[in-house]
Structure formats: structure tokens, C-alpha cells
């Protein structure tokens, strides 16, 4: 234990002491952070923030950059504990990100109409939420932001290669409460300490589960985004710091000399990509409701309407479901049932096709008439061999009705997931779809090599417009 204390003390001296909060009277105990303050900061006037305050320059600089704001009563409240919602707001501003337009909430305890919702949605991949025992995804917006959580958020925003760069031995030697740091956060804390973004207290603790004040947040954010060789930039206000800030999301736009030999394009280290999960992060299943509880079984085809609502087909359950962009809920739009039954008349004979033998395959949306359509195939199980197959297109909105069809008697045509390759609706509201065999398992059997393209108009039978047999259509390779 004595050896560990000596080692940690030496490391603390050699590296950083860091933020300690306002409980300490001697500013020098804040260590390296105070030795690298912003210079030439504009004056700010808050009745509770004297220019002698240890964090005055950090706060003044970030207020000038519109990352922080004061209160209507002209106070800054530097010692006030900052909430998770507040920290989401300032970290988005500090990183130069744009708050997202919110039409749904990822969290059961954050309403779309809440003031913090756009900021929380933008910051959720950095300052993440929590999964409860009953499966709900919550954010705890009014709970204090913890030192551990915000350290992780800053390191994620900075884009460090945590898996490669993290050295836990540094913080294990420095902090007597090392084991109190969550296992998933230790690598991030190690990166932050090593790069001078945050450090522990003189009593050799990190206090990972402690809350943080507005003053401490200002110091951490300034050092994270403005100090050092890898700063990414802060905020969107006046830029008074000597280094020109660059938003985290800004791509590398360095001009390329046209006379230079072509070189492979390398992604900029500053470029960030993000993928939003609209729904489905709660595990596989078949559950409608808000996105934080809804579950998806499988997605076999997708379509998006003019209002950004997303429709997806679960072919195994014969079900079309809808993600409502306006309120963030999932509902079952259509289940294949008796409304998909059909009668076909030819040569005086009527053939009844039951929905039990209809197999949905592809979705498409028409911007012309704002309707959703479903392509699939049906089997006349009562026909003699070879079986009769019908390609059927149903209009799903506003109500189910048969929009177009075609009858096939060809060998095996119409069976299999991979045969219905594409389904589109052109500007003339004509349906275009492709059906292909080209089964590589039977390379010498011409009966298995046939790809066709069809066109159909509303309430009419489809016509063949291209076939691989006569080279008017390319052959669709089958994926096995």
C-alpha cells in the first residue's frame, strides 16, 4: 500500500492533478489545468462569478462561444450541480454539433416536447441512457451528470482509438478508488487522464460516481476541445482562442493537386459518422408500441413515404408494420388475412386463391398517389402439375385491394425468397418488378435459368417486357 501511494503520487506530479471543485481554497491545487487557461478572454458579468474565481477564464471563454449561458437573474451559479440534460446540451454545443430535429424520443422518460429532447437525441451516442430491468430505455435527464459518464462522453466525441490507446495501469496506480470506476468506463477514463482532459483529486481519488459543477464542466470542456494538439473546436460564437476550432463532424476538405498522382482517399480523423436506430434495439420479437419497447422479428423489405414514415415487411409472419415518424411508435399496418383472398376468371372458369397461400415479398411506395403496395406470389394448390402461380400486387393504403396480377405455369417460377428481386413504381404509376431463377445449384438445367421483368398498370394483368431467354433482360444472379 505504501508503494502504491508513492507511485501514484509520482504519477500525479508527473502528469496532472486536475479538477477538484470549489471546495479547495488554494487554486494551485488544481494542477495543470490552471496552468493552461484561455488567454485574452472577454469579460463576462455575473453577480456570483468574480474574476478571481478559479474557473473564470474557462467560463468566460465558453460563454463568449455560446456554449454556456447564465440565468435570467444575471447569475452563473458555478457551483451548481449540472444535470444530464444540461450536460447533453453543452457538450453538443461544445463539439460544434447541430441538435437533431426530433419527431420521436429514444427514451421513455424524455418527451418529444421537452426542451432538452433535441440535445439529448444528438448526444445519446456519447452520453448514453440506461436499460431498466423491465426493458425500458431511460435517460434520467434531471439526474446529476456523473464524472465517469461525462469523461466517457468527451472521449467518444474526441474520437480516440480507445481499444488501441487505453492504458489502465496509469489510473490504477493513480487512484485509490480505481475499482469504483465502472468496468466499461475504465479505458475511457485512462485516455482522458493521459491526455489531460480530466484528472483526479489530490487525495488520490477519481470519484467516478460524483456529480460535477458547472464550473468543473466548463474547465473540462475547454481542455477537451481547445487545449492541446488534437483540439476539435468549441461552440459557434466568436472565436478568440489562438487555435481555429473545427467542428467534430466537419470532413477533411483539403484541396487536391490535380497534377499529383492519384492517391487512395483516406478518411479524415475528424470525420464522424453516425447511425441512428429508429426502432429494434430492444431485441428480436413482434411487439408494437413506442420505440423503447417495440420489437422487430425480421425486415425483408422497406419503403418510406413522403412523411418519412417507414414501412417494413416481416415475410415470415406475413405482416407489414409501420414506424410512425411523428410520434416514434411502431404499429402493425396489415396482416395477411382474408382481405387478401382473390378470384381469377379465365375461359369461363373462376379460380379462388386463398390468403393462406399468399407469400409477401416486396414493398414499394407511390409518391404519385401516396399509396403503399405489396408484391408477392400465391399458389393455386388445387391445380394439377405444374402448379399455377400468381404474382399479385396489393394496394395496402388506404385499404387492401388487388392492384395487378399475373399468372404463371412455368417450372418452379414463383417459389423462393430470392426470386422476387425488385419492385418499383414509376412516375406514371406503373409497377415494374423482376422475377429471376438463375439457380447456380443447377448450372446445366435451363429450366432453372430464367429472369423476367414485368410491367403492370392498375387493375390490369402484368405484361412481360424483358426476359433473359431472348436477351431482353439481364439474368439475375441467385444468392445462396
C-alpha positions, 0 to 999 in steps of 0.5 A, spaced: 500 500 500 505 504 501 508 503 494 502 504 491 501 511 494 508 513 492 507 511 485 501 514 484 503 520 487 509 520 482 504 519 477 500 525 479 506 530 479 508 527 473 502 528 469 496 532 472 492 533 478 486 536 475 479 538 477 477 538 484 471 543 485 470 549 489 471 546 495 479 547 495 481 554 497 488 554 494 487 554 486 494 551 485 491 545 487 488 544 481 494 542 477 495 543 470 489 545 468 490 552 471 496 552 468 493 552 461 487 557 461 484 561 455 488 567 454 485 574 452 478 572 454 472 577 454 469 579 460 463 576 462 458 579 468 455 575 473 453 577 480 456 570 483 462 569 478 468 574 480 474 574 476 478 571 481 474 565 481 478 559 479 474 557 473 473 564 470 477 564 464 474 557 462 467 560 463 468 566 460 471 563 454 465 558 453 460 563 454 463 568 449 462 561 444 455 560 446 456 554 449 454 556 456 449 561 458 447 564 465 440 565 468 435 570 467 437 573 474 444 575 471 447 569 475 452 563 473 451 559 479 458 555 478 457 551 483 451 548 481 450 541 480 449 540 472 444 535 470 444 530 464 440 534 460 444 540 461 450 536 460 447 533 453 446 540 451 453 543 452 457 538 450 453 538 443 454 545 443 461 544 445 463 539 439 460 544 434 454 539 433 447 541 430 441 538 435 437 533 431 430 535 429 426 530 433 419 527 431 420 521 436 424 520 443 429 514 444 427 514 451 421 513 455 422 518 460 424 524 455 418 527 451 418 529 444 416 536 447 421 537 452 426 542 451 432 538 452 429 532 447 433 535 441 440 535 445 439 529 448 437 525 441 444 528 438 448 526 444 445 519 446 451 516 442 456 519 447 452 520 453 448 514 453 441 512 457 440 506 461 436 499 460 431 498 466 430 491 468 423 491 465 426 493 458 425 500 458 430 505 455 431 511 460 435 517 460 434 520 467 435 527 464 434 531 471 439 526 474 446 529 476 451 528 470 456 523 473 464 524 472 465 517 469 459 518 464 461 525 462 469 523 461 466 517 457 462 522 453 468 527 451 472 521 449 467 518 444 466 525 441 474 526 441 474 520 437 480 516 440 482 509 438 480 507 445 481 499 444 488 501 441 490 507 446 487 505 453 492 504 458 489 502 465 495 501 469 496 509 469 489 510 473 490 504 477 496 506 480 493 513 480 487 512 484 485 509 490 478 508 488 480 505 481 475 499 482 469 504 483 470 506 476 465 502 472 468 496 468 466 499 461 468 506 463 475 504 465 479 505 458 475 511 457 477 514 463 485 512 462 485 516 455 482 522 458 487 522 464 493 521 459 491 526 455 489 531 460 482 532 459 480 530 466 484 528 472 483 526 479 483 529 486 489 530 490 487 525 495 488 520 490 481 519 488 477 519 481 470 519 484 467 516 478 460 516 481 460 524 483 456 529 480 460 535 477 459 543 477 458 547 472 464 550 473 468 543 473 464 542 466 466 548 463 474 547 465 473 540 462 470 542 456 475 547 454 481 542 455 477 537 451 476 541 445 481 547 445 487 545 449 492 541 446 494 538 439 488 534 437 483 540 439 476 539 435 473 546 436 468 549 441 461 552 440 459 557 434 460 564 437 466 568 436 472 565 436 478 568 440 482 562 442 489 562 438 487 555 435 481 555 429 476 550 432 473 545 427 467 542 428 467 534 430 463 532 424 466 537 419 470 532 413 477 533 411 476 538 405 483 539 403 484 541 396 487 536 391 493 537 386 490 535 380 497 534 377 499 529 383 498 522 382 492 519 384 492 517 391 487 512 395 482 517 399 483 516 406 478 518 411 479 524 415 480 523 423 475 528 424 470 525 420 464 522 424 459 518 422 453 516 425 447 511 425 441 512 428 436 506 430 429 508 429 426 502 432 429 494 434 434 495 439 430 492 444 431 485 441 428 480 436 420 479 437 413 482 434 411 487 439 408 494 437 408 500 441 413 506 442 420 505 440 423 503 447 419 497 447 417 495 440 420 489 437 422 487 430 422 479 428 425 480 421 425 486 415 425 483 408 423 489 405 422 497 406 419 503 403 418 510 406 413 515 404 413 522 403 412 523 411 418 519 412 414 514 415 417 507 414 414 501 412 417 494 413 415 487 411 416 481 416 415 475 410 415 470 415 409 472 419 406 475 413 405 482 416 407 489 414 408 494 420 409 501 420 414 506 424 410 512 425 415 518 424 411 523 428 410 520 434 416 514 434 411 508 435 411 502 431 404 499 429 402 493 425 399 496 418 396 489 415 396 482 416 395 477 411 388 475 412 382 474 408 382 481 405 387 478 401 383 472 398 382 473 390 378 470 384 381 469 377 376 468 371 379 465 365 375 461 359 369 461 363 372 458 369 373 462 376 379 460 380 379 462 388 386 463 391 386 463 398 390 468 403 393 462 406 397 461 400 399 468 399 407 469 400 409 477 401 415 479 398 416 486 396 414 493 398 414 499 394 411 506 395 407 511 390 409 518 391 404 519 385 398 517 389 401 516 396 399 509 396 403 503 399 403 496 395 405 489 396 408 484 391 408 477 392 406 470 389 400 465 391 399 458 389 393 455 386 394 448 390 388 445 387 391 445 380 394 439 377 402 439 375 405 444 374 402 448 379 399 455 377 402 461 380 400 468 381 404 474 382 399 479 385 400 486 387 396 489 393 394 496 394 395 496 402 393 504 403 388 506 404 385 499 404 387 492 401 385 491 394 388 487 388 392 492 384 395 487 378 396 480 377 399 475 373 399 468 372 404 463 371 405 455 369 412 455 368 417 450 372 418 452 379 417 460 377 414 463 383 417 459 389 423 462 393 425 468 397 430 470 392 426 470 386 422 476 387 428 481 386 425 488 385 419 492 385 418 499 383 413 504 381 414 509 376 412 516 375 406 514 371 404 509 376 406 503 373 409 497 377 415 494 374 418 488 378 423 482 376 422 475 377 429 471 376 431 463 377 438 463 375 439 457 380 447 456 380 445 449 384 443 447 377 448 450 372 446 445 366 438 445 367 435 451 363 429 450 366 432 453 372 435 459 368 430 464 367 429 472 369 423 476 367 421 483 368 414 485 368 410 491 367 403 492 370 398 498 370 392 498 375 387 493 375 390 490 369 394 483 368 402 484 368 405 484 361 412 481 360 417 486 357 424 483 358 426 476 359 433 473 359 431 467 354 431 472 348 436 477 351 431 482 353 433 482 360 439 481 364 439 474 368 439 475 375 444 472 379 441 467 385 444 468 392 445 462 396 
